[in-house]
Amino acid sequence: MEIAQLVVSPAILLGAFIFFWKESKAGRMELETRLVQRMDRMEDRLETRFVTLEGKMDARFVESEARIVALENKMDARFIALEDKMDKRFIALEDKMDTRVGRLEGVLITQQKAS
């Protein structure tokens, strides 16, 4: 009986070890599968968020670009108007100076003739 017990006890322990090892391996495989599925879902959600964010950023960029172009056009129009206004003032000033120089020349010519 003791010999049988010496043979059977290790066999039972070995059988129990093999059973629990297989169960733990199956559990690890199931856990790994769940983790992979969860990571795939997270990756899909992140990709969706990035695509959405990219779309929003593109829309904002286009909107900002349109604002910048409108502002540039407005500034160009204002500079052209200012340039025209300054040209008119300069021409008016030149006309005044020409008139004054003409008068001064007339006075000088009159004084030279008189002397």
Order of alpha helices (4+ residues) and beta strands (2+ residues): alpha
